[in-house]
């Protein structure tokens, strides 16, 4: 937790409080859903998770994917309360990701929902190895992530076919 309350934080609180009160407070319950402070706290924790992943990449423990030959590598993407982690399919990388998630849980008090978590591998990786690597993380293997936020997660060459269902939904509402 930050050790000081910013003016922006105080504006979202129903009753502002001082640094002294904040330093000595010990929360007795979590935030309720819809609490205006919740997005600020989640961003704080998401930044910490992002730092842990970036640090592991700098230390060579995980390696992100290349977007193009000369482009940057991407090790993770954060959106809303979802995290996508990209790395090589090795036992070492899976153990590192697992350790990062455990450290994140311990530090933040948040928990990764393994029932909602999944991993997708390249088609070139043997199925037995996929299962073994997924077991390290305690998640299930999927062939591909079909949809994310209601949109196709992967878009190939046939964009017209992929987005036809979205187009149909929009036309139905008009």
N, C-alpha and C positions, 0 to 999 in steps of 0.2 A: 504494500500500500504506500502511496506517496505520503511523505511526512508533513506536507502542508496542504491547506485547502486553498485552491485558487479562487479568484473572484467568479470565474465561470462556473466552478462547482457550486459555490454558494448561491448563485442565481437559480440553480435547479433545485435547491433544497427548500423545503417549506419553512424551515427555521434555520437561519445561518448560525454557524458556530465557529469558535476560535481555534487557533492552532493548539492551544493548551488542552482544550476539550478533546480535540482529535487525537493528540498524542496519548491520552490516557483512556481512550474509549476501547472497550472490548465488546465487539458485536455478540449479541446473544442469539441472533437468527440471521438467515440469509436475506437477500433482497427478494421481494415479491415480484411476480411477473408484471411487467408494465412499469416498474419503478423507474423514474426519470434518470436516476443515477446509474442504472444497469448498463447502458451503452458505454458510458465513460469507463466503468470498471472493466468491461469486456475488452475495450480497446487497449487498456493498460496491460491486461493479461495476454492479449493477442500479440502485442509488441514484444513481450517477454518470450513467447513461443517463437516468434519470428527470429529473435536474436539467437536463441538456442540452436535453431536449424542453421542459420547463417554461420554461426561459430563452428558447428560441426562440419560444414562445407569448407570453410577456410582451413580447418585442421585436416582436411582430406578424409574424414570419416564417412561422409556421404558426398555424392556428386550429382548435381542436378542434370536436367536434360537440356540439350542445345536446341534452341528454336530454329536456328539456321547455322550454316557453317561458320559464319563470321559474327553471329549474334550472341547475345548474352546467354548464360545458362540460367535456368529457372529451377530452383530447389523447392519452392513452395508458393502457394497462392492462398490468400486469406480473403474471404468474402462473407460478410455478415458473421454468423457464428460457425462457419464451415472452414475447414482447412484441407487443402490438397497438397500432399507432399510427393515430390518427384525425386526418385533416386534409382541407382542401379540395383538390379535384382541379385544381391549377394547376401550371404548370411551376416556378414559384418555390417552392411548397411541397414539391414532389418533390425539387428540388435541395437544399433545406434539410434534408429528412429524410435524403437521401443523404449530405450533409456531416456531419450528426450521427452517422450510423452509421460513417462513415470515421473521424471523430474518436474515437468510442468504441473502434473496433478498434485505432487507434494507441495510445490511452492504456491500454487494458486488456490488449492482447495477445490478446484473444478475437476470433473472426471470425464474422461473420454468414454463415450458410449460405444463399446465394442460391438454391440448388436446392430448399431446403425453404421458402423465402419466397415469398409471393404477395400480390397486391393485388386488392381487389374495389372496384368503383366503383358509383355509383348507376346505375340503368337509364336515367336521363335523359342520361347522357354518351355522346356519339358513340363508336362502337367504335374508329375510327381514332385519336381523341384518347386513349382508354384505352390503346391499344397504345403510343403515343408516350410517355405519362406513365410507363408501366411500364418502358419501355426506359431511361428516365433512372435508375431504381433498379436495373435489371438483374434484374428479377423477372418472373414470369409473371402474366398476368391470369386470374382465376377469376370466374365469374358470382357465386358466393357461397361463403362458407366453410361447407361442409356440416356438418362435425363438429369439435368441439374437446374433447379429453380424453374421447372416446367419446360425448359428448352433442351434441345439435343446437346449432349456433352461433347460429342465428336461430330464434326462436319467434314465430310469428304468432298469429292468432286461434284456430286449430285446435290447441290444446294436446293434446287427447285423441289425435288422429291422430299428432302429432309424437312423443309419448312412448310410443306403443303398443309400439314395438320394445324400449324399455328395460323396460317392464312385462313383456313376454314373456320377456326374458332373466332377470329376477328370478324369475318363476314357474317357469322351467325349473330353477333352482338350488334351489328349495324342495322 
